[in-house]
Amino acid sequence: MASTSQANTRSQANTGKATHARPPLIVMLCAPRGFCAGVDRAVQIVELSLERFGAPVYVRHEIVHNKFVVESLKAKGAIFVEELDEIPSDHVDRPVVFSAHGVPKSVPADAQARNMFYLDATCPLVSKVHKEAEIHHRRDREIVLIGHAGHPEVIGTMGQLPEGSVQLVETVEDARRFQPAGNRALAWITQTTLSVDDTAEIVAVLTERFPDIVAPHKDDICYATTNRQEAVKAVAPQVDALIVVGAPNSSNSQRLREVAERAGCPRAVLVQRATDIPWTELGPLARLGITAGASAPEVLVEEIIEAFATRYDVRVESVRTAEETISFNLPRALREAAAE
């Protein structure tokens, strides 16, 4: 895969003198962007499982919310299911991987009951929230989870505890209406892929109403979500439009689009591939911002830039607001496989 600068140079070299007939376009490339450590780990777990155990390897739910990634893994032999009972009875000896979003405790319990061999690709930062919830529950605290109803991560977090132990709050209005179920102490936790600013507003309301509510020792919104939003905030006011490369069902990608709009970008759109670029909607462009959600691979960013290079004389500028060096260990069985 070519680097961004290589793609830019190649597009200009291929067009020769015709390049000067095209309108100039400065592409401001947000950094950090794209794959985070949790996504990279989850994808590696599926790939290494296929290498070590052969196809098929089953994956419960999309390993990450990105169609390109899912289709690439399917081509290598991964089979995606929504529930374990979709796995044929004669394939219960095949590996099954749980997605990066995390699962309710009932899922591994079900896998054990079926004598399945499973690998948990839950992001360690999501697992951190699960552990926080369990600690609060053991200390007899009523738990408020800030998140989006129906999202797999929220389902997984609420599923760590008995039904009714966690109350979901999605908006500031929900926070204002929230009523504790009893007289127990309160604690709040969050989904890891939320808008930092929206969450701060919700927490402010809860803290004002319940001054003794217990906060996480460290923010639950993950470093990657925070860093990508900060990069978008830096770029959004400087561009005519901003493209977020990501999937419609990707929470962190949707939040990036919202953050761009709130930061002053006239037009912010979410696209999965270059073929989805809404050229007419973008309007006249002199400066374009591009970022990618945490589950979008860099190859899709390159594809978007190449598409613009067919219409514009593109010059790419990188805008970096943070460095990321975090990585997570693979399960032991797969670490051994990778070392062989």
PADREN-10961 format. One record per residue (C-alpha): x, y, z; residue number from 1; residue in one letter. Coordinates in nm, 2 decimals, m for minus. Last residue first. Layout:
// PADREN-10961
<r <X Y Z> NUM a>
...
***
This chain:
// PADREN-10961
<r <0.62 m2.01 1.53> 340 e>
<r <0.60 m1.68 1.72> 339 a>
<r <0.26 m1.59 1.59> 338 a>
<r <0.12 m1.93 1.70> 337 a>
<r <0.26 m1.88 2.05> 336 e>
<r <0.10 m1.54 2.07> 335 r>
<r <m0.22 m1.70 1.94> 334 l>
<r <m0.24 m1.95 2.23> 333 a>
<r <m0.15 m1.68 2.47> 332 r>
<r <m0.43 m1.44 2.37> 331 p>
<r <m0.29 m1.14 2.19> 330 l>
<r <m0.13 m0.86 2.39> 329 n>
<r <m0.24 m0.50 2.34> 328 f>
<r <m0.06 m0.20 2.18> 327 s>
<r <m0.04 0.17 2.27> 326 i>
<r <0.20 0.39 2.09> 325 t>
<r <m0.02 0.67 1.98> 324 e>
<r <0.11 1.02 1.91> 323 e>
<r <m0.13 1.32 1.93> 322 a>
<r <m0.26 1.63 1.75> 321 t>
<r <m0.12 1.55 1.40> 320 r>
<r <m0.24 1.75 1.10> 319 v>
<r <m0.10 1.59 0.78> 318 s>
<r <m0.10 1.80 0.46> 317 e>
<r <m0.18 1.65 0.13> 316 v>
<r <m0.17 1.84 m0.20> 315 r>
<r <m0.42 1.73 m0.46> 314 v>
<r <m0.46 1.87 m0.81> 313 d>
<r <m0.82 1.78 m0.83> 312 y>
<r <m1.06 1.54 m1.01> 311 r>
<r <m0.86 1.21 m1.04> 310 t>
<r <m0.67 1.30 m0.72> 309 a>
<r <m1.00 1.31 m0.53> 308 f>
<r <m1.04 0.94 m0.60> 307 a>
<r <m0.68 0.86 m0.50> 306 e>
<r <m0.74 1.04 m0.17> 305 i>
<r <m1.05 0.82 m0.10> 304 i>
<r <m0.86 0.50 m0.19> 303 e>
<r <m0.57 0.60 0.04> 302 e>
<r <m0.82 0.64 0.33> 301 v>
<r <m0.96 0.30 0.25> 300 l>
<r <m0.62 0.14 0.26> 299 v>
<r <m0.57 0.30 0.60> 298 e>
<r <m0.82 0.05 0.76> 297 p>
<r <m1.14 0.17 0.92> 296 a>
<r <m1.23 0.04 1.27> 295 s>
<r <m1.11 0.34 1.46> 294 a>
<r <m1.30 0.58 1.24> 293 g>
<r <m1.11 0.76 0.96> 292 a>
<r <m1.02 1.12 0.89> 291 t>
<r <m1.02 1.35 0.59> 290 i>
<r <m1.04 1.73 0.57> 289 g>
<r <m1.08 1.90 0.24> 288 l>
<r <m0.96 2.25 0.14> 287 r>
<r <m1.04 2.43 m0.18> 286 a>
<r <m1.37 2.26 m0.25> 285 l>
<r <m1.69 2.35 m0.44> 284 p>
<r <m1.99 2.14 m0.34> 283 g>
<r <m1.96 1.83 m0.11> 282 l>
<r <m2.32 1.73 m0.18> 281 e>
<r <m2.25 1.70 m0.55> 280 t>
<r <m1.95 1.47 m0.50> 279 w>
<r <m2.12 1.24 m0.25> 278 p>
<r <m1.83 0.99 m0.21> 277 i>
<r <m1.97 0.64 m0.18> 276 d>
<r <m1.75 0.49 m0.45> 275 t>
<r <m1.45 0.60 m0.26> 274 a>
<r <m1.55 0.36 0.02> 273 r>
<r <m1.74 0.36 0.35> 272 q>
<r <m1.85 0.73 0.36> 271 v>
<r <m1.95 0.96 0.65> 270 l>
<r <m2.01 1.32 0.56> 269 v>
<r <m1.92 1.65 0.72> 268 a>
<r <m2.02 1.98 0.55> 267 r>
<r <m1.98 2.34 0.68> 266 p>
<r <m1.71 2.23 0.94> 265 c>
<r <m1.75 2.45 1.25> 264 g>
<r <m1.65 2.23 1.54> 263 a>
<r <m2.00 2.11 1.59> 262 r>
<r <m2.01 1.97 1.24> 261 e>
<r <m1.67 1.80 1.28> 260 a>
<r <m1.78 1.65 1.62> 259 v>
<r <m2.09 1.50 1.46> 258 e>
<r <m1.89 1.33 1.18> 257 r>
<r <m1.64 1.20 1.44> 256 l>
<r <m1.93 1.07 1.65> 255 r>
<r <m2.06 0.87 1.36> 254 q>
<r <m1.72 0.71 1.32> 253 s>
<r <m1.69 0.62 1.69> 252 n>
<r <m2.03 0.46 1.69> 251 s>
<r <m1.97 0.24 1.38> 250 s>
<r <m2.30 0.13 1.24> 249 n>
<r <m2.28 0.37 0.94> 248 p>
<r <m1.93 0.24 0.86> 247 a>
<r <m1.62 0.45 0.84> 246 g>
<r <m1.41 0.70 0.64> 245 v>
<r <m1.51 1.05 0.78> 244 v>
<r <m1.49 1.31 0.51> 243 i>
<r <m1.47 1.68 0.60> 242 l>
<r <m1.58 1.98 0.40> 241 a>
<r <m1.48 2.34 0.33> 240 d>
<r <m1.18 2.31 0.57> 239 v>
<r <m1.01 2.51 0.84> 238 q>
<r <m1.28 2.49 1.12> 237 p>
<r <m1.28 2.10 1.10> 236 a>
<r <m0.91 2.04 1.12> 235 v>
<r <m0.83 2.09 1.49> 234 a>
<r <m1.16 1.95 1.61> 233 k>
<r <m1.11 1.65 1.39> 232 v>
<r <m0.77 1.58 1.55> 231 a>
<r <m0.94 1.61 1.90> 230 e>
<r <m1.21 1.36 1.80> 229 q>
<r <m0.95 1.11 1.68> 228 r>
<r <m0.75 1.14 2.00> 227 n>
<r <m1.06 1.10 2.23> 226 t>
<r <m1.19 0.79 2.04> 225 t>
<r <m0.84 0.64 2.04> 224 a>
<r <m0.78 0.71 2.41> 223 y>
<r <m1.09 0.53 2.51> 222 c>
<r <m1.40 0.69 2.67> 221 i>
<r <m1.39 0.52 3.01> 220 d>
<r <m1.20 0.80 3.17> 219 d>
<r <m0.98 0.68 3.46> 218 k>
<r <m1.08 0.62 3.82> 217 h>
<r <m1.44 0.61 3.70> 216 p>
<r <m1.68 0.84 3.87> 215 a>
<r <m1.88 0.78 4.19> 214 v>
<r <m2.20 0.98 4.24> 213 i>
<r <m2.17 1.19 4.56> 212 d>
<r <m2.29 1.52 4.40> 211 p>
<r <m2.61 1.36 4.26> 210 f>
<r <m2.81 1.62 4.07> 209 r>
<r <m2.51 1.84 3.98> 208 e>
<r <m2.30 1.53 3.91> 207 t>
<r <m2.56 1.38 3.69> 206 l>
<r <m2.60 1.70 3.49> 205 v>
<r <m2.22 1.74 3.45> 204 a>
<r <m2.19 1.38 3.35> 203 v>
<r <m2.43 1.43 3.07> 202 i>
<r <m2.25 1.74 2.95> 201 e>
<r <m1.91 1.57 2.97> 200 a>
<r <m2.06 1.28 2.76> 199 t>
<r <m2.17 1.51 2.49> 198 d>
<r <m1.82 1.67 2.48> 197 d>
<r <m1.63 1.34 2.46> 196 v>
<r <m1.86 1.20 2.20> 195 s>
<r <m1.89 0.83 2.28> 194 l>
<r <m1.68 0.53 2.18> 193 t>
<r <m1.59 0.37 2.51> 192 t>
<r <m1.94 0.33 2.65> 191 q>
<r <m1.96 0.49 2.99> 190 t>
<r <m1.96 0.43 3.36> 189 i>
<r <m2.15 0.61 3.64> 188 w>
<r <m2.18 0.52 4.01> 187 a>
<r <m2.46 0.57 4.26> 186 l>
<r <m2.49 0.49 4.63> 185 a>
<r <m2.80 0.29 4.72> 184 r>
<r <m3.13 0.44 4.82> 183 n>
<r <m3.34 0.28 4.55> 182 g>
<r <m3.42 0.28 4.18> 181 a>
<r <m3.25 0.61 4.12> 180 p>
<r <m3.44 0.86 3.91> 179 q>
<r <m3.31 0.98 3.58> 178 f>
<r <m3.51 1.26 3.42> 177 r>
<r <m3.22 1.51 3.40> 176 r>
<r <m2.98 1.25 3.28> 175 a>
<r <m3.22 1.13 3.02> 174 d>
<r <m3.25 1.49 2.89> 173 e>
<r <m2.87 1.51 2.88> 172 v>
<r <m2.88 1.20 2.65> 171 t>
<r <m2.83 0.83 2.65> 170 e>
<r <m2.87 0.71 3.01> 169 v>
<r <m2.89 0.33 3.06> 168 l>
<r <m2.96 0.19 3.41> 167 q>
<r <m2.76 m0.10 3.53> 166 v>
<r <m2.84 m0.37 3.79> 165 s>
<r <m3.18 m0.44 3.63> 164 g>
<r <m3.08 m0.77 3.48> 163 e>
<r <m2.80 m0.94 3.66> 162 p>
<r <m2.45 m0.81 3.57> 161 l>
<r <m2.20 m0.85 3.28> 160 q>
<r <m2.49 m0.82 3.03> 159 g>
<r <m2.51 m0.44 3.08> 158 m>
<r <m2.15 m0.42 2.94> 157 t>
<r <m2.21 m0.65 2.65> 156 g>
<r <m2.54 m0.49 2.54> 155 i>
<r <m2.37 m0.15 2.57> 154 v>
<r <m2.08 m0.27 2.36> 153 e>
<r <m2.31 m0.42 2.10> 152 p>
<r <m2.50 m0.09 2.06> 151 h>
<r <m2.87 m0.14 2.12> 150 g>
<r <m2.92 0.17 2.34> 149 a>
<r <m2.63 0.42 2.30> 148 h>
<r <m2.42 0.50 2.61> 147 g>
<r <m2.39 0.64 2.95> 146 i>
<r <m2.42 0.35 3.20> 145 l>
<r <m2.56 0.45 3.54> 144 v>
<r <m2.49 0.19 3.81> 143 i>
<r <m2.65 0.15 4.15> 142 e>
<r <m2.38 0.07 4.40> 141 r>
<r <m2.38 m0.24 4.62> 140 d>
<r <m2.00 m0.26 4.65> 139 r>
<r <m2.01 m0.58 4.45> 138 r>
<r <m2.21 m0.40 4.18> 137 h>
<r <m1.95 m0.12 4.16> 136 h>
<r <m1.67 m0.37 4.13> 135 i>
<r <m1.86 m0.56 3.85> 134 e>
<r <m1.93 m0.24 3.66> 133 a>
<r <m1.56 m0.14 3.68> 132 e>
<r <m1.46 m0.49 3.55> 131 k>
<r <m1.68 m0.45 3.25> 130 h>
<r <m1.54 m0.10 3.19> 129 v>
<r <m1.19 m0.24 3.19> 128 k>
<r <m1.30 m0.52 2.95> 127 s>
<r <m1.40 m0.24 2.71> 126 v>
<r <m1.05 m0.10 2.73> 125 l>
<r <m0.91 m0.45 2.68> 124 p>
<r <m1.10 m0.47 2.35> 123 c>
<r <m1.30 m0.79 2.34> 122 t>
<r <m1.14 m1.04 2.11> 121 a>
<r <m1.23 m1.34 2.32> 120 d>
<r <m1.13 m1.67 2.17> 119 l>
<r <m1.37 m1.97 2.19> 118 y>
<r <m1.35 m2.35 2.17> 117 f>
<r <m1.70 m2.48 2.20> 116 m>
<r <m1.82 m2.74 2.44> 115 n>
<r <m2.18 m2.63 2.39> 114 r>
<r <m2.22 m2.54 2.76> 113 a>
<r <m1.89 m2.36 2.73> 112 q>
<r <m2.01 m2.15 2.44> 111 a>
<r <m2.34 m2.07 2.63> 110 d>
<r <m2.14 m1.95 2.93> 109 a>
<r <m1.92 m1.75 2.69> 108 p>
<r <m2.23 m1.58 2.56> 107 v>
<r <m2.42 m1.54 2.89> 106 s>
<r <m2.15 m1.31 3.03> 105 k>
<r <m2.27 m1.05 2.78> 104 p>
<r <m2.03 m0.98 2.49> 103 v>
<r <m1.75 m0.74 2.41> 102 g>
<r <m1.72 m0.48 2.13> 101 h>
<r <m1.40 m0.64 1.99> 100 a>
<r <m1.60 m0.94 1.87> 99 s>
<r <m1.61 m1.29 2.01> 98 f>
<r <m1.42 m1.55 1.81> 97 v>
<r <m1.53 m1.90 1.75> 96 v>
<r <m1.28 m2.18 1.69> 95 p>
<r <m1.41 m2.50 1.53> 94 r>
<r <m1.50 m2.80 1.75> 93 d>
<r <m1.87 m2.70 1.74> 92 v>
<r <m1.86 m2.75 1.37> 91 h>
<r <m2.08 m3.07 1.35> 90 d>
<r <m2.36 m2.88 1.54> 89 s>
<r <m2.37 m2.61 1.27> 88 p>
<r <m2.30 m2.26 1.41> 87 i>
<r <m2.62 m2.05 1.40> 86 e>
<r <m2.68 m2.14 1.77> 85 d>
<r <m2.38 m1.92 1.86> 84 l>
<r <m2.56 m1.60 1.77> 83 e>
<r <m2.50 m1.32 1.52> 82 e>
<r <m2.28 m1.53 1.28> 81 v>
<r <m1.98 m1.44 1.07> 80 f>
<r <m1.78 m1.71 0.89> 79 i>
<r <m1.41 m1.65 0.85> 78 a>
<r <m1.23 m1.83 0.56> 77 g>
<r <m0.98 m1.58 0.41> 76 k>
<r <m1.25 m1.42 0.19> 75 a>
<r <m1.47 m1.38 0.49> 74 k>
<r <m1.18 m1.19 0.66> 73 l>
<r <m1.17 m0.94 0.37> 72 s>
<r <m1.55 m0.91 0.37> 71 e>
<r <m1.54 m0.82 0.74> 70 v>
<r <m1.26 m0.56 0.71> 69 v>
<r <m1.43 m0.40 0.41> 68 f>
<r <m1.77 m0.39 0.59> 67 k>
<r <m1.64 m0.22 0.90> 66 n>
<r <m1.79 m0.24 1.24> 65 h>
<r <m1.53 m0.46 1.41> 64 v>
<r <m1.54 m0.84 1.46> 63 i>
<r <m1.89 m0.83 1.31> 62 e>
<r <m2.11 m1.05 1.53> 61 h>
<r <m1.99 m1.38 1.66> 60 r>
<r <m1.69 m1.49 1.45> 59 v>
<r <m1.65 m1.85 1.33> 58 y>
<r <m1.32 m1.98 1.20> 57 v>
<r <m1.36 m2.20 0.89> 56 p>
<r <m1.09 m2.24 0.80> 55 a>
<r <m0.75 m2.34 0.94> 54 g>
<r <m0.65 m2.37 1.30> 53 f>
<r <m0.33 m2.18 1.31> 52 r>
<r <m0.36 m1.95 1.01> 51 e>
<r <m0.73 m1.89 1.05> 50 l>
<r <m0.69 m1.82 1.42> 49 s>
<r <m0.40 m1.58 1.34> 48 l>
<r <m0.63 m1.38 1.11> 47 e>
<r <m0.92 m1.38 1.36> 46 v>
<r <m0.70 m1.27 1.65> 45 i>
<r <m0.52 m1.02 1.43> 44 q>
<r <m0.85 m0.85 1.35> 43 v>
<r <m0.93 m0.82 1.72> 42 a>
<r <m0.58 m0.69 1.81> 41 r>
<r <m0.59 m0.42 1.54> 40 d>
<r <m0.93 m0.31 1.65> 39 v>
<r <m0.82 m0.28 2.01> 38 g>
<r <m0.50 m0.09 1.92> 37 a>
<r <m0.68 0.16 1.71> 36 c>
<r <m0.73 0.15 1.33> 35 f>
<r <m0.81 0.47 1.16> 34 g>
<r <m0.70 0.82 1.25> 33 r>
<r <m0.44 1.00 1.46> 32 p>
<r <m0.38 1.21 1.27> 31 a>
<r <m0.62 1.41 1.05> 30 c>
<r <m0.53 1.45 0.68> 29 l>
<r <m0.58 1.80 0.55> 28 m>
<r <m0.63 1.76 0.18> 27 v>
<r <m0.55 2.08 m0.01> 26 i>
<r <m0.72 2.09 m0.34> 25 l>
<r <m0.61 2.28 m0.66> 24 p>
<r <m0.86 2.29 m0.95> 23 p>
<r <m0.76 2.07 m1.24> 22 r>
<r <m0.61 2.22 m1.55> 21 a>
<r <m0.26 2.22 m1.39> 20 h>
<r <m0.27 1.84 m1.36> 19 t>
<r <m0.32 1.81 m1.73> 18 a>
<r <0.05 1.89 m1.77> 17 k>
<r <0.15 1.54 m1.63> 16 g>
<r <m0.15 1.34 m1.51> 15 t>
<r <0.04 1.03 m1.40> 14 n>
<r <0.31 1.24 m1.22> 13 a>
<r <0.05 1.43 m1.02> 12 q>
<r <m0.14 1.12 m0.91> 11 s>
<r <0.18 0.94 m0.83> 10 r>
<r <0.31 1.22 m0.61> 9 t>
<r <m0.02 1.23 m0.41> 8 n>
<r <m0.03 0.85 m0.37> 7 a>
<r <0.34 0.85 m0.26> 6 q>
<r <0.27 1.13 m0.01> 5 s>
<r <m0.02 0.93 0.13> 4 t>
<r <0.18 0.61 0.16> 3 s>
<r <0.14 0.34 m0.10> 2 a>
<r <0.00 0.00 0.00> 1 m>
***
